[in-house]
Amino acid sequence: MSRAALLILADGRFPAGGHAHSGGAEAAVAAGRLTDAATLETFCRGRLHTAGLVAAGLAAAAAAGHDPLLLDDAADARTPVPALRQTARRLGRQLMRAARATWPAPALDALAAARPRGAHQPVVLGLAARSAGLTPLDAAHAVAYETLSGPATAAVRLLSLDPFDATAVLARLADDLDRVARRGADAAERITAEGTDALPAASAPLLDITAQQHAAWPVRLFAS
């Protein structure tokens, strides 16, 4: 296993399309809930422990070798808003292209054929991690980090926030990220005995509502 593969997978420059998405930050800025580094930290912490935890469980399960089609169905069940399902599949399709070029594997080819319009991004990320020789915990860390880095990067553009302040927010949330990744990986270990019901199903209703509203905006800086 190459530890460098984890750095590549989690790198914001990996061509997976995440740069076009704000993770709900754009809608939060417009609503006045995200205005500075302190509110960015609050926003990111909430997103990490809800959407991030769900994504960590799914990614870890895929990296552990569980059926990605069943996991994709589980992701659908945990994503009640059409706009977020569409976003997750769009990001999954782009990540699939990048992963198949970077770490070619039959499992990636099979999922791409079964889900031509894209599987949910955390499932694809977990399968990419497995193809790269990474562990389920590695996959959980990568997807949990993305849950934070997307909004933090978007906030720099949306608020003209000092990048140093945004990076400091990520550093302060490092322990939370570790805990969320571990919870996701632990849940994945229980799938054999409990099925996909073992996976986290945390929800963030406000993120869901504002994501659907954001999708209808005629003009926006980010796709989501």
ZIDAMO-V318013 format. One record per backbone hydrogen bond with DSSP energy under -0.5 kcal/mol. CO is the residue of the C=O (numbers start at 1). NH is the residue of the N-H. Records with the same first field share a line. If there is no record, write none. Layout:
CO = NH, NH
//
This chain:
1 = 3
2 = 5
3 = 6, 7
4 = 8
5 = 9
6 = 10
7 = 11
8 = 11
11 = 14
14 = 16
17 = 20
18 = 21
20 = 223, 224
22 = 25
24 = 28
25 = 29
26 = 30
27 = 31
28 = 33, 34
29 = 32
33 = 35
36 = 40
37 = 41
38 = 42
39 = 43
40 = 44
41 = 45
42 = 46
43 = 47
44 = 48
45 = 49
46 = 50
47 = 50, 52
48 = 53
50 = 54
51 = 55
52 = 56
53 = 57
54 = 58
55 = 59
56 = 60
57 = 61
58 = 62
59 = 63
60 = 64
61 = 66
62 = 65
67 = 71
68 = 72
69 = 73
70 = 74
71 = 75
72 = 76
73 = 77
74 = 78
76 = 79
81 = 85
82 = 86
83 = 87
84 = 88
85 = 89
86 = 90
87 = 91
88 = 92, 121
89 = 93
90 = 94
91 = 95
92 = 96
93 = 97
94 = 98
95 = 99
96 = 100
97 = 101
98 = 102
99 = 103
105 = 109
106 = 110
107 = 111
108 = 112
109 = 113
110 = 114
111 = 115
113 = 116
115 = 118
120 = 123, 124
121 = 125
122 = 126
123 = 127
124 = 128
125 = 129
126 = 130
127 = 131
128 = 132
129 = 134
130 = 133
132 = 2
135 = 139
136 = 140
137 = 141
138 = 142
139 = 143
140 = 144
141 = 145
142 = 146
143 = 147
144 = 148
145 = 148, 149
146 = 150
147 = 151
148 = 152
149 = 153
150 = 154
151 = 155
152 = 156
153 = 157
154 = 158
155 = 159, 161
156 = 160
162 = 165, 166
163 = 167
164 = 168
165 = 169
166 = 170
167 = 171
168 = 172
169 = 173
171 = 174
173 = 177
174 = 178
175 = 179
176 = 180
177 = 181
178 = 182
179 = 183
180 = 184
181 = 185
182 = 186
183 = 187
184 = 188
185 = 189
186 = 190
187 = 190
188 = 191
190 = 194
191 = 195
194 = 197
195 = 198
196 = 199
204 = 207, 208
205 = 209
206 = 210
207 = 211
208 = 212
209 = 213
210 = 214
211 = 215
212 = 216
213 = 216
214 = 217
224 = 24
//
